[in-house]
Amino acid sequence: MSAPNYGIPIVDAEGKQTQEFNDWVAAVNRGLLLIGTGSPEGVVTATVGEIYMNDAGTAGSILYIKRDADIAGDRSSGWILV
C-alpha cells in the first residue's frame, strides 16, 4: 500500500470524505488483524487474505485466514484455520 497523496483533500466542498480517502482507509483496514471471540466462519465479513485471531482460542483454534471471497454469496464464509 502506498502513502496517501497529501495534495488531494480528504473532504470535498460539502464536507464529505472523498472517494480517494475512503479507498485509502479501506486499504489500511484490510491490513489490520481482526480480533474476536470464537470462530469467524459465518460471522465475520472480510476480504480474501485478511487474518483473524480468536482471543479465546485454545491451541489449534487461534488463527484464521480468509481464503475464499464468499461461499454462495456469503462474505462471512470462507475462513480456514491455519
C-alpha positions as CSV (number, residue, x, y, z in Angstrom):
1,M,0.0,0.0,0.0
2,S,1.3,3.4,-0.9
3,A,1.2,6.5,1.3
4,P,-1.7,8.9,0.8
5,N,-1.3,11.7,-1.7
6,Y,-1.1,14.8,0.5
7,G,-2.1,17.0,-2.4
8,I,-5.6,15.5,-2.5
9,P,-8.1,16.8,0.1
10,I,-9.7,14.2,2.3
11,V,-13.1,16.0,2.3
12,D,-14.9,17.7,-0.6
13,A,-16.6,21.1,-0.7
14,E,-19.6,19.7,1.1
15,G,-17.5,18.3,3.9
16,K,-17.9,14.7,2.8
17,Q,-15.0,12.3,2.7
18,T,-13.6,12.0,-0.9
19,Q,-13.6,8.6,-2.6
20,E,-9.8,8.6,-2.7
21,F,-9.6,9.0,1.1
22,N,-12.3,6.2,1.5
23,D,-10.3,3.9,-0.7
24,W,-7.1,4.6,1.3
25,V,-8.8,4.0,4.6
26,A,-10.2,0.7,3.3
27,A,-6.7,-0.4,2.2
28,V,-5.3,0.4,5.6
29,N,-8.1,-1.5,7.4
30,R,-7.6,-4.6,5.2
31,G,-4.0,-4.8,6.6
32,L,-5.2,-4.9,10.2
33,L,-5.5,-8.1,12.3
34,L,-9.1,-8.8,13.1
35,I,-9.6,-10.0,16.7
36,G,-12.7,-11.6,18.2
37,T,-14.0,-14.4,20.3
38,G,-14.8,-17.7,18.6
39,S,-14.5,-18.8,15.0
40,P,-15.1,-16.1,12.4
41,E,-16.8,-18.6,10.0
42,G,-20.3,-17.4,9.1
43,V,-19.9,-14.4,11.5
44,V,-17.1,-12.0,10.3
45,T,-17.3,-10.4,6.9
46,A,-13.9,-9.8,5.3
47,T,-11.9,-9.9,2.0
48,V,-9.6,-12.6,0.9
49,G,-6.3,-12.5,2.8
50,E,-7.5,-10.9,6.0
51,I,-6.4,-12.5,9.2
52,Y,-8.5,-13.2,12.3
53,M,-7.4,-14.1,15.8
54,N,-9.7,-15.9,18.2
55,D,-8.8,-14.3,21.6
56,A,-10.5,-17.2,23.5
57,G,-9.0,-19.9,21.3
58,T,-7.2,-23.0,22.6
59,A,-4.2,-24.5,20.9
60,G,-5.1,-25.2,17.3
61,S,-8.0,-22.8,17.0
62,I,-6.5,-19.4,17.3
63,L,-5.5,-18.0,13.9
64,Y,-7.7,-18.0,10.7
65,I,-7.2,-16.6,7.2
66,K,-9.9,-15.6,4.8
67,R,-9.3,-17.9,1.8
68,D,-12.5,-17.6,-0.2
69,A,-14.2,-14.4,-1.3
70,D,-17.5,-15.9,-0.4
71,I,-19.4,-19.1,-0.3
72,A,-22.8,-19.0,-2.1
73,G,-22.7,-15.2,-1.8
74,D,-21.9,-15.1,1.9
75,R,-18.9,-13.0,2.5
76,S,-18.6,-14.1,6.2
77,S,-17.9,-17.7,5.0
78,G,-14.6,-18.9,3.6
79,W,-12.3,-18.8,6.6
80,I,-9.7,-21.5,7.2
81,L,-7.8,-22.4,10.4
82,V,-4.0,-22.0,10.0
